[in-house]
Amino acid sequence: MILTSEKILEIHHLIISNFGGTDGVLCQGTIDYLVDQVNAQQDLFRQAAIALHIVADRHPFLDGNKRSAFQIAELILSSEGYFITAREEEIIEVLLKIASYQCHVDEVRKWLANNTERQ
């Protein structure tokens, strides 16, 4: 799957529309960087980890960064038939860890690989 800025913005808009918050972009450059980084990777889990990490860590949106990060990563994984099996509490814990700059991309990749199954 090729990730685009438009797809990321669409996901973010849907998250805000469905769950509330302030819609808007703080830094389009971060979104463009994310697209370049994800599309340059061959490893699916690394793609998802980069997406999750960049959005949750660098906060390109006014609101809903962690929710959007998770949905983008989930989209990347589901494109190859994977789904995240972690409990909601575990997901929230890892998202908060990333957002507070306590987790690196390689750790996120490992967490995703250990918490997904193929359908």
The first five atom37 places (N, CA, C, CB, O) and aatype in JSON, in Angstrom:
{
  "aatype": [12, 9, 10, 16, 15, 6, 11, 9, 10, 6, 9, 8, 8, 10, 9, 9, 15, 2, 13, 7, 7, 16, 3, 7, 19, 10, 4, 5, 7, 16, 9, 3, 18, 10, 19, 3, 5, 19, 2, 0, 5, 5, 3, 10, 13, 1, 5, 0, 0, 9, 0, 10, 8, 9, 19, 0, 3, 1, 8, 14, 13, 10, 3, 7, 2, 11, 1, 15, 0, 13, 5, 9, 0, 6, 10, 9, 10, 15, 15, 6, 7, 18, 13, 9, 16, 0, 1, 6, 6, 6, 9, 9, 6, 19, 10, 10, 11, 9, 0, 15, 18, 5, 4, 8, 19, 3, 6, 19, 1, 11, 17, 10, 0, 2, 2, 16, 6, 1, 5],
  "atom_mask": [
    [1, 1, 1, 1, 1],
    [1, 1, 1, 1, 1],
    [1, 1, 1, 1, 1],
    [1, 1, 1, 1, 1],
    [1, 1, 1, 1, 1],
    [1, 1, 1, 1, 1],
    [1, 1, 1, 1, 1],
    [1, 1, 1, 1, 1],
    [1, 1, 1, 1, 1],
    [1, 1, 1, 1, 1],
    [1, 1, 1, 1, 1],
    [1, 1, 1, 1, 1],
    [1, 1, 1, 1, 1],
    [1, 1, 1, 1, 1],
    [1, 1, 1, 1, 1],
    [1, 1, 1, 1, 1],
    [1, 1, 1, 1, 1],
    [1, 1, 1, 1, 1],
    [1, 1, 1, 1, 1],
    [1, 1, 1, 0, 1],
    [1, 1, 1, 0, 1],
    [1, 1, 1, 1, 1],
    [1, 1, 1, 1, 1],
    [1, 1, 1, 0, 1],
    [1, 1, 1, 1, 1],
    [1, 1, 1, 1, 1],
    [1, 1, 1, 1, 1],
    [1, 1, 1, 1, 1],
    [1, 1, 1, 0, 1],
    [1, 1, 1, 1, 1],
    [1, 1, 1, 1, 1],
    [1, 1, 1, 1, 1],
    [1, 1, 1, 1, 1],
    [1, 1, 1, 1, 1],
    [1, 1, 1, 1, 1],
    [1, 1, 1, 1, 1],
    [1, 1, 1, 1, 1],
    [1, 1, 1, 1, 1],
    [1, 1, 1, 1, 1],
    [1, 1, 1, 1, 1],
    [1, 1, 1, 1, 1],
    [1, 1, 1, 1, 1],
    [1, 1, 1, 1, 1],
    [1, 1, 1, 1, 1],
    [1, 1, 1, 1, 1],
    [1, 1, 1, 1, 1],
    [1, 1, 1, 1, 1],
    [1, 1, 1, 1, 1],
    [1, 1, 1, 1, 1],
    [1, 1, 1, 1, 1],
    [1, 1, 1, 1, 1],
    [1, 1, 1, 1, 1],
    [1, 1, 1, 1, 1],
    [1, 1, 1, 1, 1],
    [1, 1, 1, 1, 1],
    [1, 1, 1, 1, 1],
    [1, 1, 1, 1, 1],
    [1, 1, 1, 1, 1],
    [1, 1, 1, 1, 1],
    [1, 1, 1, 1, 1],
    [1, 1, 1, 1, 1],
    [1, 1, 1, 1, 1],
    [1, 1, 1, 1, 1],
    [1, 1, 1, 0, 1],
    [1, 1, 1, 1, 1],
    [1, 1, 1, 1, 1],
    [1, 1, 1, 1, 1],
    [1, 1, 1, 1, 1],
    [1, 1, 1, 1, 1],
    [1, 1, 1, 1, 1],
    [1, 1, 1, 1, 1],
    [1, 1, 1, 1, 1],
    [1, 1, 1, 1, 1],
    [1, 1, 1, 1, 1],
    [1, 1, 1, 1, 1],
    [1, 1, 1, 1, 1],
    [1, 1, 1, 1, 1],
    [1, 1, 1, 1, 1],
    [1, 1, 1, 1, 1],
    [1, 1, 1, 1, 1],
    [1, 1, 1, 0, 1],
    [1, 1, 1, 1, 1],
    [1, 1, 1, 1, 1],
    [1, 1, 1, 1, 1],
    [1, 1, 1, 1, 1],
    [1, 1, 1, 1, 1],
    [1, 1, 1, 1, 1],
    [1, 1, 1, 1, 1],
    [1, 1, 1, 1, 1],
    [1, 1, 1, 1, 1],
    [1, 1, 1, 1, 1],
    [1, 1, 1, 1, 1],
    [1, 1, 1, 1, 1],
    [1, 1, 1, 1, 1],
    [1, 1, 1, 1, 1],
    [1, 1, 1, 1, 1],
    [1, 1, 1, 1, 1],
    [1, 1, 1, 1, 1],
    [1, 1, 1, 1, 1],
    [1, 1, 1, 1, 1],
    [1, 1, 1, 1, 1],
    [1, 1, 1, 1, 1],
    [1, 1, 1, 1, 1],
    [1, 1, 1, 1, 1],
    [1, 1, 1, 1, 1],
    [1, 1, 1, 1, 1],
    [1, 1, 1, 1, 1],
    [1, 1, 1, 1, 1],
    [1, 1, 1, 1, 1],
    [1, 1, 1, 1, 1],
    [1, 1, 1, 1, 1],
    [1, 1, 1, 1, 1],
    [1, 1, 1, 1, 1],
    [1, 1, 1, 1, 1],
    [1, 1, 1, 1, 1],
    [1, 1, 1, 1, 1],
    [1, 1, 1, 1, 1],
    [1, 1, 1, 1, 1],
    [1, 1, 1, 1, 1]
  ],
  "atom_positions": [
    [[0.84, -1.18, 0.0], [0.0, 0.0, 0.0], [0.88, 1.24, 0.0], [-0.95, 0.0, 1.21], [1.9, 1.29, 0.69]],
    [[0.49, 2.22, -0.76], [1.19, 3.5, -0.8], [0.39, 4.49, 0.05], [1.37, 4.02, -2.28], [-0.78, 4.76, -0.22]],
    [[1.03, 5.01, 1.06], [0.39, 5.99, 1.93], [0.52, 7.38, 1.32], [1.0, 5.96, 3.36], [1.57, 7.72, 0.77]],
    [[-0.54, 8.18, 1.42], [-0.52, 9.55, 0.89], [-0.9, 10.54, 1.99], [-1.48, 9.69, -0.31], [-1.53, 10.17, 2.98]],
    [[-0.52, 11.79, 1.8], [-0.92, 12.85, 2.73], [-2.43, 12.97, 2.77], [-0.29, 14.19, 2.32], [-3.01, 13.2, 3.83]],
    [[-3.06, 12.82, 1.62], [-4.53, 12.93, 1.55], [-5.2, 11.85, 2.4], [-5.01, 12.82, 0.1], [-6.19, 12.13, 3.08]],
    [[-4.67, 10.63, 2.36], [-5.24, 9.54, 3.15], [-5.07, 9.82, 4.64], [-4.58, 8.2, 2.78], [-5.98, 9.56, 5.42]],
    [[-3.92, 10.33, 5.04], [-3.68, 10.67, 6.44], [-4.65, 11.75, 6.9], [-2.22, 11.13, 6.65], [-5.23, 11.64, 7.98]],
    [[-4.83, 12.78, 6.09], [-5.75, 13.85, 6.44], [-7.19, 13.34, 6.51], [-5.65, 15.0, 5.43], [-7.96, 13.77, 7.37]],
    [[-7.55, 12.44, 5.63], [-8.89, 11.84, 5.64], [-9.11, 11.06, 6.93], [-9.1, 10.93, 4.41], [-10.16, 11.19, 7.56]],
    [[-8.14, 10.25, 7.32], [-8.24, 9.48, 8.56], [-8.39, 10.41, 9.75], [-7.01, 8.58, 8.75], [-9.25, 10.2, 10.6]],
    [[-7.56, 11.45, 9.8], [-7.62, 12.4, 10.91], [-9.0, 13.08, 10.97], [-6.51, 13.46, 10.78], [-9.59, 13.21, 12.04]],
    [[-9.49, 13.51, 9.83], [-10.8, 14.17, 9.78], [-11.91, 13.23, 10.28], [-11.11, 14.65, 8.34], [-12.79, 13.66, 11.02]],
    [[-11.86, 11.97, 9.88], [-12.86, 10.99, 10.34], [-12.76, 10.77, 11.85], [-12.68, 9.66, 9.6], [-13.79, 10.66, 12.53]],
    [[-11.55, 10.7, 12.37], [-11.36, 10.54, 13.82], [-12.01, 11.7, 14.57], [-9.85, 10.44, 14.17], [-12.75, 11.48, 15.52]],
    [[-11.73, 12.91, 14.14], [-12.28, 14.09, 14.8], [-13.8, 14.15, 14.64], [-11.63, 15.38, 14.24], [-14.51, 14.47, 15.59]],
    [[-14.29, 13.85, 13.45], [-15.74, 13.86, 13.2], [-16.47, 12.85, 14.07], [-16.03, 13.58, 11.73], [-17.55, 13.13, 14.59]],
    [[-15.88, 11.67, 14.22], [-16.55, 10.6, 14.96], [-16.37, 10.67, 16.47], [-16.04, 9.29, 14.48], [-17.25, 10.25, 17.22]],
    [[-15.24, 11.2, 16.93], [-14.95, 11.14, 18.36], [-14.74, 12.5, 19.02], [-13.74, 10.32, 18.58], [-14.54, 12.58, 20.23]],
    [[-14.78, 13.57, 18.23], [-14.66, 14.91, 18.78], [-13.23, 15.41, 18.81], [0.0, 0.0, 0.0], [-12.28, 14.65, 18.66]],
    [[-13.12, 16.69, 19.01], [-11.82, 17.35, 19.06], [-11.75, 18.45, 18.02], [0.0, 0.0, 0.0], [-12.72, 18.71, 17.3]],
    [[-10.61, 19.09, 17.95], [-10.4, 20.19, 17.02], [-9.72, 19.67, 15.77], [-9.56, 21.3, 17.67], [-8.63, 19.09, 15.83]],
    [[-10.36, 19.88, 14.63], [-9.79, 19.45, 13.36], [-8.79, 20.49, 12.89], [-10.9, 19.23, 12.3], [-9.0, 21.69, 13.06]],
    [[-7.72, 20.05, 12.3], [-6.74, 20.98, 11.74], [-5.33, 20.45, 11.82], [0.0, 0.0, 0.0], [-5.0, 19.59, 12.63]],
    [[-4.5, 20.99, 10.94], [-3.11, 20.57, 10.82], [-2.2, 21.65, 11.4], [-2.75, 20.29, 9.33], [-2.33, 22.83, 11.08]],
    [[-1.29, 21.23, 12.25], [-0.27, 22.13, 12.79], [0.94, 22.21, 11.86], [0.17, 21.67, 14.18], [1.54, 23.27, 11.69]],
    [[1.3, 21.06, 11.27], [2.51, 21.02, 10.45], [2.37, 20.04, 9.29], [3.73, 20.66, 11.3], [2.53, 18.83, 9.47]],
    [[2.07, 20.55, 8.12], [1.94, 19.72, 6.93], [3.28, 19.05, 6.59], [1.45, 20.56, 5.73], [3.3, 17.94, 6.06]],
    [[4.38, 19.73, 6.9], [5.7, 19.17, 6.65], [5.92, 17.85, 7.37], [0.0, 0.0, 0.0], [6.57, 16.94, 6.83]],
    [[5.4, 17.73, 8.59], [5.53, 16.48, 9.34], [4.74, 15.37, 8.66], [5.05, 16.67, 10.79], [5.19, 14.22, 8.62]],
    [[3.58, 15.7, 8.14], [2.77, 14.71, 7.44], [3.47, 14.26, 6.15], [1.37, 15.28, 7.11], [3.5, 13.07, 5.84]],
    [[4.02, 15.21, 5.42], [4.76, 14.88, 4.2], [5.98, 14.02, 4.51], [5.18, 16.15, 3.47], [6.29, 13.08, 3.77]],
    [[6.68, 14.34, 5.59], [7.83, 13.56, 6.03], [7.4, 12.13, 6.37], [8.51, 14.22, 7.25], [8.06, 11.17, 5.99]],
    [[6.3, 12.01, 7.08], [5.75, 10.7, 7.44], [5.5, 9.86, 6.19], [4.46, 10.86, 8.24], [5.89, 8.7, 6.14]],
    [[4.85, 10.44, 5.2], [4.55, 9.74, 3.96], [5.84, 9.24, 3.3], [3.78, 10.65, 2.99], [5.92, 8.08, 2.89]],
    [[6.84, 10.1, 3.21], [8.11, 9.72, 2.6], [8.77, 8.57, 3.38], [9.06, 10.92, 2.55], [9.25, 7.61, 2.78]],
    [[8.79, 8.68, 4.69], [9.45, 7.67, 5.52], [8.74, 6.32, 5.44], [9.49, 8.13, 6.97], [9.39, 5.28, 5.3]],
    [[7.42, 6.33, 5.51], [6.66, 5.08, 5.46], [6.81, 4.41, 4.1], [5.18, 5.33, 5.77], [7.06, 3.21, 4.02]],
    [[6.67, 5.17, 3.04], [6.72, 4.6, 1.69], [8.12, 4.14, 1.29], [6.21, 5.61, 0.69], [8.27, 3.38, 0.33]],
    [[9.14, 4.58, 2.01], [10.51, 4.15, 1.72], [10.85, 2.8, 2.36], [11.5, 5.21, 2.2], [11.89, 2.22, 2.07]],
    [[9.99, 2.31, 3.23], [10.24, 1.07, 3.96], [9.64, -0.13, 3.24], [9.68, 1.16, 5.37], [8.6, -0.03, 2.6]],
    [[10.31, -1.28, 3.36], [9.8, -2.53, 2.82], [9.09, -3.36, 3.9], [10.95, -3.35, 2.2], [8.16, -4.1, 3.6]],
    [[9.53, -3.22, 5.13], [9.0, -4.0, 6.24], [7.68, -3.41, 6.72], [10.02, -4.06, 7.4], [7.63, -2.24, 7.12]],
    [[6.61, -4.2, 6.69], [5.27, -3.74, 7.06], [5.22, -3.22, 8.49], [4.27, -4.87, 6.88], [4.62, -2.17, 8.75]],
    [[5.83, -3.94, 9.42], [5.78, -3.53, 10.82], [6.59, -2.25, 11.05], [6.31, -4.65, 11.72], [6.23, -1.43, 11.9]],
    [[7.64, -2.08, 10.32], [8.41, -0.83, 10.41], [7.6, 0.32, 9.83], [9.78, -0.96, 9.67], [7.61, 1.42, 10.39]],
    [[6.89, 0.1, 8.73], [6.01, 1.14, 8.17], [4.99, 1.59, 9.22], [5.29, 0.63, 6.9], [4.83, 2.78, 9.47]],
    [[4.31, 0.62, 9.82], [3.29, 0.94, 10.82], [3.91, 1.62, 12.04], [2.54, -0.33, 11.25], [3.32, 2.55, 12.6]],
    [[5.09, 1.16, 12.46], [5.76, 1.74, 13.62], [6.17, 3.19, 13.35], [6.99, 0.92, 13.99], [6.01, 4.05, 14.22]],
    [[6.68, 3.46, 12.17], [7.06, 4.83, 11.82], [5.85, 5.73, 11.82], [7.76, 4.87, 10.44], [5.9, 6.84, 12.36]],
    [[4.76, 5.28, 11.22], [3.54, 6.08, 11.19], [3.04, 6.36, 12.61], [2.44, 5.38, 10.38], [2.72, 7.5, 12.95]],
    [[2.97, 5.33, 13.41], [2.5, 5.47, 14.79], [3.4, 6.42, 15.57], [2.45, 4.11, 15.48], [2.92, 7.29, 16.3]],
    [[4.69, 6.25, 15.43], [5.65, 7.04, 16.19], [5.65, 8.51, 15.75], [7.05, 6.45, 16.03], [5.6, 9.4, 16.6]],
    [[5.71, 8.76, 14.46], [5.79, 10.15, 13.99], [4.56, 10.95, 14.39], [5.97, 10.19, 12.48], [4.69, 12.07, 14.87]],
    [[3.37, 10.39, 14.19], [2.15, 11.16, 14.5], [1.98, 11.34, 16.01], [0.92, 10.46, 13.92], [1.65, 12.43, 16.46]],
    [[2.21, 10.27, 16.79], [2.03, 10.39, 18.24], [3.14, 11.2, 18.9], [1.99, 9.0, 18.86], [2.91, 11.84, 19.93]],
    [[4.33, 11.19, 18.33], [5.49, 11.86, 18.91], [5.62, 13.32, 18.46], [6.75, 11.1, 18.55], [5.99, 14.18, 19.25]],
    [[5.33, 13.59, 17.2], [5.58, 14.93, 16.64], [4.33, 15.8, 16.54], [6.19, 14.8, 15.28], [4.44, 16.98, 16.21]],
    [[3.17, 15.24, 16.8], [1.91, 15.98, 16.89], [1.65, 16.93, 15.72], [1.9, 16.76, 18.16], [1.63, 18.15, 15.91]],
    [[1.44, 16.4, 14.51], [1.2, 17.28, 13.37], [-0.2, 17.89, 13.33], [1.43, 16.52, 12.1], [-0.45, 18.81, 12.56]],
    [[-1.11, 17.38, 14.18], [-2.49, 17.87, 14.18], [-2.78, 18.7, 15.43], [-3.46, 16.69, 14.09], [-2.09, 18.59, 16.44]],
    [[-3.82, 19.52, 15.35], [-4.24, 20.32, 16.51], [-4.72, 19.43, 17.64], [-5.34, 21.29, 16.11], [-4.53, 19.75, 18.82]],
    [[-5.35, 18.32, 17.3], [-5.95, 17.43, 18.29], [-6.02, 16.03, 17.68], [-7.37, 17.93, 18.74], [-5.96, 15.88, 16.46]],
    [[-6.16, 15.02, 18.52], [-6.38, 13.67, 18.03], [-5.15, 12.99, 17.46], [0.0, 0.0, 0.0], [-5.29, 12.08, 16.64]],
    [[-3.98, 13.4, 17.87], [-2.75, 12.81, 17.31], [-2.59, 11.34, 17.64], [-1.54, 13.56, 17.82], [-2.27, 10.54, 16.75]],
    [[-2.81, 10.95, 18.88], [-2.64, 9.54, 19.25], [-3.7, 8.67, 18.58], [-2.71, 9.38, 20.78], [-3.39, 7.58, 18.1]],
    [[-4.93, 9.15, 18.55], [-6.0, 8.39, 17.89], [-5.71, 8.24, 16.4], [-7.38, 9.09, 18.1], [-5.88, 7.16, 15.83]],
    [[-5.27, 9.32, 15.77], [-4.95, 9.27, 14.34], [-3.75, 8.37, 14.09], [-4.67, 10.68, 13.8], [-3.75, 7.6, 13.13]],
    [[-2.74, 8.46, 14.94], [-1.55, 7.62, 14.8], [-1.93, 6.14, 14.81], [-0.54, 7.91, 15.92], [-1.46, 5.37, 13.97]],
    [[-2.77, 5.77, 15.75], [-3.17, 4.38, 15.87], [-3.95, 3.93, 14.63], [-4.01, 4.17, 17.13], [-3.73, 2.83, 14.13]],
    [[-4.86, 4.75, 14.16], [-5.67, 4.39, 12.99], [-4.82, 4.26, 11.72], [-6.77, 5.43, 12.77], [-5.06, 3.37, 10.9]],
    [[-3.84, 5.13, 11.57], [-2.95, 5.05, 10.4], [-2.14, 3.76, 10.45], [-2.01, 6.29, 10.34], [-2.01, 3.06, 9.44]],
    [[-1.58, 3.45, 11.62], [-0.82, 2.22, 11.77], [-1.7, 1.0, 11.53], [-0.18, 2.14, 13.17], [-1.29, 0.04, 10.88]],
    [[-2.91, 1.05, 12.04], [-3.85, -0.05, 11.86], [-4.2, -0.24, 10.38], [-5.12, 0.19, 12.68], [-4.34, -1.37, 9.91]],
    [[-4.35, 0.85, 9.65], [-4.63, 0.79, 8.21], [-3.47, 0.12, 7.47], [-4.88, 2.2, 7.65], [-3.69, -0.72, 6.6]],
    [[-2.25, 0.51, 7.81], [-1.08, -0.08, 7.16], [-1.04, -1.59, 7.4], [0.23, 0.58, 7.69], [-0.83, -2.36, 6.47]],
    [[-1.25, -2.0, 8.64], [-1.21, -3.42, 8.97], [-2.36, -4.19, 8.31], [-1.27, -3.62, 10.48], [-2.16, -5.29, 7.8]],
    [[-3.54, -3.61, 8.32], [-4.7, -4.3, 7.74], [-4.58, -4.45, 6.23], [-5.98, -3.56, 8.09], [-5.2, -5.34, 5.64]],
    [[-3.79, -3.59, 5.59], [-3.6, -3.7, 4.14], [-2.95, -5.03, 3.75], [-2.76, -2.54, 3.63], [-3.05, -5.46, 2.61]],
    [[-2.28, -5.67, 4.72], [-1.64, -6.97, 4.49], [-2.3, -8.07, 5.33], [-0.14, -6.89, 4.81], [-1.74, -9.15, 5.5]],
    [[-3.5, -7.78, 5.85], [-4.26, -8.8, 6.56], [-3.95, -8.96, 8.04], [0.0, 0.0, 0.0], [-4.35, -9.95, 8.64]],
    [[-3.24, -8.01, 8.64], [-2.92, -8.08, 10.07], [-3.88, -7.21, 10.87], [-1.46, -7.63, 10.32], [-4.4, -6.21, 10.38]],
    [[-4.11, -7.61, 12.12], [-4.87, -6.78, 13.03], [-4.21, -6.79, 14.4], [-6.33, -7.26, 13.12], [-3.57, -7.77, 14.79]],
    [[-4.37, -5.7, 15.12], [-3.74, -5.54, 16.43], [-4.58, -6.27, 17.47], [-3.59, -4.04, 16.81], [-5.8, -6.1, 17.54]],
    [[-3.92, -7.09, 18.27], [-4.6, -7.93, 19.25], [-4.48, -7.42, 20.69], [-4.06, -9.33, 19.18], [-5.1, -7.98, 21.59]],
    [[-3.7, -6.39, 20.9], [-3.48, -5.88, 22.26], [-4.78, -5.35, 22.86], [-2.41, -4.77, 22.25], [-5.66, -4.87, 22.14]],
    [[-4.88, -5.45, 24.17], [-6.03, -4.88, 24.89], [-5.97, -3.36, 24.83], [-6.07, -5.38, 26.37], [-4.9, -2.78, 24.64]],
    [[-7.11, -2.74, 25.0], [-7.2, -1.28, 24.93], [-6.25, -0.61, 25.92], [-8.63, -0.83, 25.21], [-5.63, 0.41, 25.58]],
    [[-6.12, -1.16, 27.11], [-5.23, -0.58, 28.12], [-3.78, -0.6, 27.66], [-5.37, -1.35, 29.45], [-3.04, 0.36, 27.88]],
    [[-3.38, -1.68, 27.01], [-2.02, -1.8, 26.5], [-1.77, -0.81, 25.36], [-1.75, -3.23, 26.02], [-0.69, -0.23, 25.25]],
    [[-2.76, -0.63, 24.51], [-2.65, 0.31, 23.4], [-2.49, 1.73, 23.94], [-3.88, 0.22, 22.47], [-1.63, 2.48, 23.49]],
    [[-3.33, 2.08, 24.9], [-3.25, 3.42, 25.5], [-1.9, 3.63, 26.16], [-4.38, 3.63, 26.53], [-1.3, 4.7, 26.03]],
    [[-1.41, 2.61, 26.85], [-0.1, 2.71, 27.51], [1.02, 2.99, 26.51], [0.2, 1.43, 28.27], [1.86, 3.85, 26.75]],
    [[1.04, 2.25, 25.39], [2.11, 2.46, 24.41], [1.96, 3.82, 23.72], [2.1, 1.33, 23.36], [2.96, 4.48, 23.45]],
    [[0.72, 4.24, 23.45], [0.52, 5.56, 22.84], [1.0, 6.68, 23.76], [-0.96, 5.76, 22.5], [1.63, 7.63, 23.3]],
    [[0.7, 6.57, 25.04], [1.15, 7.59, 26.0], [2.67, 7.59, 26.13], [0.5, 7.35, 27.37], [3.3, 8.64, 26.27]],
    [[3.26, 6.41, 26.08], [4.72, 6.3, 26.16], [5.37, 6.98, 24.95], [5.15, 4.81, 26.23], [6.36, 7.69, 25.09]],
    [[4.81, 6.75, 23.75], [5.35, 7.38, 22.55], [5.18, 8.89, 22.63], [4.65, 6.84, 21.28], [6.12, 9.65, 22.37]],
    [[3.98, 9.34, 23.0], [3.67, 10.77, 23.04], [4.5, 11.52, 24.08], [2.2, 10.98, 23.33], [4.68, 12.73, 23.97]],
    [[5.0, 10.81, 25.08], [5.83, 11.46, 26.1], [7.32, 11.21, 25.85], [5.44, 10.96, 27.49], [8.14, 11.37, 26.75]],
    [[7.65, 10.83, 24.62], [9.04, 10.7, 24.16], [9.83, 9.64, 24.92], [9.75, 12.02, 24.28], [11.03, 9.8, 25.16]],
    [[9.16, 8.56, 25.31], [9.8, 7.49, 26.07], [9.93, 6.19, 25.28], [9.03, 7.23, 27.34], [10.22, 5.14, 25.85]],
    [[9.72, 6.27, 23.97], [9.71, 5.05, 23.16], [10.24, 5.36, 21.77], [8.29, 4.44, 23.09], [9.83, 6.34, 21.15]],
    [[11.13, 4.53, 21.27], [11.72, 4.71, 19.94], [11.01, 3.84, 18.91], [13.23, 4.39, 19.97], [10.28, 2.92, 19.26]],
    [[11.23, 4.14, 17.66], [10.57, 3.43, 16.55], [10.82, 1.93, 16.61], [11.04, 3.98, 15.21], [9.91, 1.14, 16.38]],
    [[12.04, 1.52, 16.92], [12.34, 0.08, 16.97], [11.54, -0.63, 18.06], [13.84, -0.13, 17.21], [11.13, -1.78, 17.88]],
    [[11.32, 0.06, 19.18], [10.49, -0.51, 20.24], [9.04, -0.63, 19.8], [10.58, 0.35, 21.52], [8.36, -1.61, 20.11]],
    [[8.56, 0.36, 19.07], [7.19, 0.34, 18.56], [7.04, -0.79, 17.56], [6.82, 1.71, 17.9], [6.03, -1.5, 17.57]],
    [[8.04, -0.97, 16.68], [7.98, -2.05, 15.72], [7.88, -3.4, 16.42], [9.2, -2.02, 14.81], [7.06, -4.24, 16.05]],
    [[8.71, -3.6, 17.42], [8.7, -4.85, 18.18], [7.34, -5.06, 18.86], [9.83, -4.87, 19.23], [6.8, -6.16, 18.84]],
    [[6.8, -4.0, 19.45], [5.51, -4.09, 20.12], [4.42, -4.49, 19.11], [5.15, -2.75, 20.8], [3.59, -5.35, 19.39]],
    [[4.42, -3.85, 17.95], [3.43, -4.18, 16.92], [3.57, -5.63, 16.47], [3.57, -3.24, 15.72], [2.57, -6.35, 16.35]],
    [[4.78, -6.07, 16.21], [5.01, -7.45, 15.76], [4.53, -8.46, 16.8], [6.49, -7.67, 15.46], [4.03, -9.53, 16.45]],
    [[4.68, -8.11, 18.07], [4.27, -9.03, 19.15], [2.78, -8.93, 19.47], [5.06, -8.74, 20.41], [2.26, -9.78, 20.19]],
    [[2.1, -7.92, 18.95], [0.7, -7.71, 19.29], [-0.21, -7.66, 18.07], [0.56, -6.44, 20.08], [-1.2, -6.94, 18.06]],
    [[0.14, -8.44, 17.06], [-0.7, -8.53, 15.87], [-0.85, -10.0, 15.46], [-0.1, -7.69, 14.7], [-0.03, -10.85, 15.81]],
    [[-1.91, -10.24, 14.72], [-2.13, -11.55, 14.11], [-2.6, -11.34, 12.7], [-3.16, -12.39, 14.91], [-3.16, -10.3, 12.36]],
    [[-2.35, -12.32, 11.88], [-2.8, -12.26, 10.49], [-4.15, -12.96, 10.39], [-1.75, -12.92, 9.53], [-4.36, -14.03, 10.96]],
    [[-5.05, -12.34, 9.66], [-6.4, -12.9, 9.49], [-6.39, -14.02, 8.5], [-7.4, -11.84, 9.06], [-7.43, -14.62, 8.23]]
  ]
}
